[in-house]
Amino acid sequence: MNVKFITLGCKVNQVESEAMREALLAGGFQEAAEGQTADVVVVNSCTVTAVSDQKARQALRREKKRNPGAVAVLTGCWPQAFPQEAEDFLEADIVLGTTRRAALLPKILEYLSTKQRIVDIAPHEKGEKFETLTISAMHGRTRAFLKIEDGCDRFCSYCIIPYARGRVRSKPLEDIKAEAALLGDHGYREVVLTGINLPAYGKDLGLHLCDAVEAACAAPGIARVRLGSLEPEQLTPEVIARMAKQEKLCPQFHLSLQSGCDATLKRMNRHYTTAEYRQIVHNLRQAFPNCAITTDIMVGFAGETEEEFAASLAFAKEIAFAKVHVFAYSRRPGTRAYDMPGQVANKVKEDRSRQMIAASLATQRDFFAAQVGRVEEVLFEQEREKNVYEGYTRNYTPVRAASATPLQGQVLPVEITQALEDCCLGRLV
């Protein structure tokens, strides 16, 4: 039987989809080729915003039309956070959450046998352990993601994810070492450590994120270790100093900002001020020269005035991010922010998004321009056009270079010669 996966959302979801895919292939399924009809369609959902939920519904409906008679599986964060909504979504034949990923195969086999709809959304429990989902590859990718943490204890006022993912739980260090080594054995040169609240790694095990970084960096065959999204206040000077000792650690740090206004941050229940954030960025730039600082910024949060937005915009310009993911606040039932006064109109959110995106693109261009003249190692990932290959430097600058021979999967020195809007150009040296 042929199976097709549709993955929405974050890198954690991508890792989990890969783990479920490998489990199904080991169980006798085959991956549906491009244009081939699938017998089973799995949609692994995200629920960060209301639009995310809509995308999951649309994806499943679309795939059912393209694959008539296919078993439709809905899993992931949306069913876990909103179980009744997911149960009422009758287009899904099987509905699962974010727990017991290993149950996917037996549930599909059960449905094929009984033809009875299955809804099995197990609630997260206090004290639950990390579900180890070892993967050997990332389908179609040059870099591999290594999930080391799940859950979040922070409960930001706008965020539904703690309800979808449960409390912090961490992958045992020995499992990290083994999986990183396995990925290296399969030819991956770079691993990206991922989690729902990555810096919280080890909280339940008496360990620290630095322990996981050191374990991954020690894996044979791995040339680079990159970190996923980070909560900034957990990057103390001591943590930064310890990480700076790891030569394989890539100097790119995605520090979730959300807002550059202290009043907004307080309503969001974020755990830092703009002054603290500024100092953390300074510390990182001191410890990691030419590092890239990237971030997420939300616009239109409940109660955000024009003055607050102006402060956030000015702060984003000041920090001079290498890249920013800008998104509008989306009300999520069950969160404290849902009922907050001062909800911002969609039209205002759209205008603020345009302004913040324009500012972030300007600082991105400046960052790219600062890379011109440097010689950096590039891990090439794909052929963008005939004989032109694109990859990323250690600080995650996208670079394109010409070559008559394929470059995918190779780490090669490149002199950066020109900065464009969305990437840099270079030549092999």
C-alpha positions, 0 to 999 in steps of 0.5 A, a space after each residue: 500500500 502507498 502512503 503520502 505524508 503532508 507536514 505542516 508547521 515546525 521542524 519538530 513536526 517534520 522530524 515526527 513525520 519522518 519517524 512515522 514515515 520510517 515506521 510505516 515503510 518498515 511495516 510494509 508500506 511504500 511511499 507514493 511517488 509523485 503523481 501516484 495514487 496514495 492508499 493512505 494520506 497522513 496530515 501532520 497538523 500545526 495549530 499555532 494560528 487559526 490559519 494553521 488549523 484551516 490549512 490542515 482541513 484544506 490539505 486533508 480535503 484536497 488529498 482525499 479528492 486526489 486520492 479517492 478511497 484513501 484512508 485519511 489520517 489527521 494527527 498532530 497539534 490541532 487534534 491535541 489542542 482542540 480534540 472536539 473540533 478534530 473529532 467533528 472533522 468527519 473527513 478524517 478516518 483516523 484522528 490522533 494527537 501528539 502522543 504515542 506516535 508509534 500507534 500510527 501503524 497499528 491504528 491504520 491496520 485496525 481501520 483497514 480491518 474494521 472500516 470503523 472510524 478511529 478517534 484516539 487523542 490521548 491527553 498529556 500527563 504530568 510526568 510523562 516521558 519523552 517518546 523516543 522517535 529515532 530517525 535515520 534520514 530526513 527525506 529529501 534533505 541535506 541537513 537532518 533535524 534531531 528532536 531532543 525536547 518536547 513540551 513547554 512550561 512557559 504558557 505565554 498568554 497567546 500560545 496554545 502549544 503547551 496544551 498541544 504538547 504538554 510539559 517539558 520532557 527531554 531525550 536521554 543523552 545517550 539517545 542523542 549520541 546514538 542518533 547523531 552518530 546514525 545520521 553521520 553514518 548516513 552521510 549527513 554533515 549537519 544536524 539541527 537540534 530541535 524542540 518545542 522549548 529547546 533551551 529547556 532541554 534537560 530540565 527533567 533529567 538534571 541536564 542542560 542544553 549545552 550537554 546535548 550540544 556537546 554530545 551532538 558535536 562529538 558525533 563522528 561524521 557530523 561537521 556542523 551542529 545548528 540550534 533551532 528556536 531559542 528562548 533568549 533569557 535562558 542564554 546566560 553568559 555562562 551558557 554562551 561561553 560554554 557553547 562558544 567552545 564547540 567549534 562545530 556549533 554554527 554561529 546562527 541563533 534564532 532568538 524568539 523576540 515576539 515584540 520589541 516593546 516592554 509593555 507588550 512583552 509583559 502582556 504576552 507573559 514573556 520572560 525578558 525585557 528589551 534591555 535584557 534581550 539587547 544584552 544577550 544579542 551583544 553577548 552572542 555577537 561578542 562570543 561568535 563574531 559574524 554570527 546571524 541573529 534571526 527571530 520571530 516578531 508578532 504584530 497586532 497583539 491584543 492591546 498593541 497601540 500605535 506607540 507600542 508598535 512603533 517601539 517594536 519596529 524601532 527595536 527590530 531595526 536597532 538589533 538588525 536581524 539577519 532574518 525575521 519571521 513576521 506574523 500577525 497575532 491570531 486569537 486562540 481559544 483557551 489562552 489568556 490573550 483570547 479575552 484580553 481587551 484591545 483586540 487589533 483589527 485585521 486591517 491594522 495587523 496587515 498594515 503593521 505586518 507590511 511595515 515590519 516585513 519591510 524593515 526586516 528585509 532592509 536589515 537582511 540586505 545589510 547583513 548579506 552586504 556585510 558578507 561580501 568579500 568573506 570566504 565561508 564554508 557552504 553546505 550545498 543543498 540543491 541545484 537552483 538552476 542549471 549548474 547553479 547550486 545553493 547552500 548555506 554558510 555556518 551563519 545561515 547565509 544562503 549562497 549560490 555558486 556555479 559549478 559544472 559538477 554537482 555540489 549537493 551534500 558537499 561542504 566547500 569554501 566559497 568567496 562571497 562576491 555579491 549580495 542580492 535581495 534573497 541570497 548571496 552569490 559566490 565562487 568556489 575557491 
